[in-house]
Amino acid sequence: MSDTLGNIAGCLEDDIDGSLGLFCADTRFLSRLELQIERRTPVLLNSTADKGYLLSVLCTNPRSDRLKPDTIAIARTIVLHGGLFEEVTLTNYSSQPVDFELSLSFDADFVDLFEVRGQERPQRGQRLRQLPHSSTVEAVSLTYRGLDGALVESCIEFEEQKPSYLQGYTAVWQISLASHATRTLRYRLSMTLDGHSASQIEAPDNIDQAIFVRATTRTAG
């Protein structure tokens, strides 16, 4: 569950009553998913989730120091099938080349549905910080060890163009686009419980496979 822009915000530890998030097996595996351009929230143009498993969003950039408004078209496609998949396509509609920063912020509080509905817990498990140690950012892990010792994890694997760097749990891309050029960014988020998939549905390798499987399943049904 996200807003119409595709973002999940305001569901962190200080606001666990928020209903937004990525849920599986009665657990919130993602409590923040926030796309920004030049550290600002994009301007929504159109959004549809009529297929249920797929969210399509078209937005653009607000004014910033380096960008005039409506210079960059941002198309987001978010698909659910055993995991979460996203493709972000950036197009420069300016007659000039542009440089800008795009960022995606992730977090997971791993609260259960009872907490989301307002029930207080006297004790909670421990969130474990696991950040990449190499200069090449290929994956980020959000991990939690429950009071019962179970290890719960959301793993984000970046495809296509890897982020330029990681700032906490925010992936940052430094983008250069020629006039009317296009760039595509992708990632795959998998959910595990003690090393096994938390979903009963097997997650495919990428968003293309996820869309194909969902579409053929609906057609067959």
HELIX and SHEET records of a PDB file:
HELIX    1   1 GLU A   13  ASP A   15  5                                   3    
HELIX    2   2 LEU A  113  VAL A  116  1                                   4    
HELIX    3   3 ILE A  207  ALA A  220  1                                  14    
SHEET    1   A 2 LEU A  22  CYS A  24  0                                        
SHEET    2   A 2 THR A  27  LEU A  30 -1                                        
SHEET    1   B 4 ARG A  32  ILE A  37  0                                        
SHEET    2   B 4 VAL A  98  ASP A 107 -1                                        
SHEET    3   B 4 THR A 170  LEU A 177 -1                                        
SHEET    4   B 4 TYR A 165  GLN A 167 -1                                        
SHEET    1   C 8 VAL A  43  THR A  48  0                                        
SHEET    2   C 8 LEU A  54  THR A  60 -1                                        
SHEET    3   C 8 ILE A  72  LEU A  80 -1                                        
SHEET    4   C 8 LEU A  84  ASN A  92 -1                                        
SHEET    5   C 8 THR A 182  LEU A 193 -1                                        
SHEET    6   C 8 LEU A 151  GLU A 160 -1                                        
SHEET    7   C 8 ALA A 139  ARG A 145 -1                                        
SHEET    8   C 8 GLN A 126  GLN A 130 -1                                        
SHEET    1   D 6 VAL A  43  THR A  48  0                                        
SHEET    2   D 6 LEU A  54  THR A  60 -1                                        
SHEET    3   D 6 ILE A  72  LEU A  80 -1                                        
SHEET    4   D 6 LEU A  84  ASN A  92 -1                                        
SHEET    5   D 6 THR A 182  LEU A 193 -1                                        
SHEET    6   D 6 HIS A 196  SER A 197 -1                                        
END                                                                             
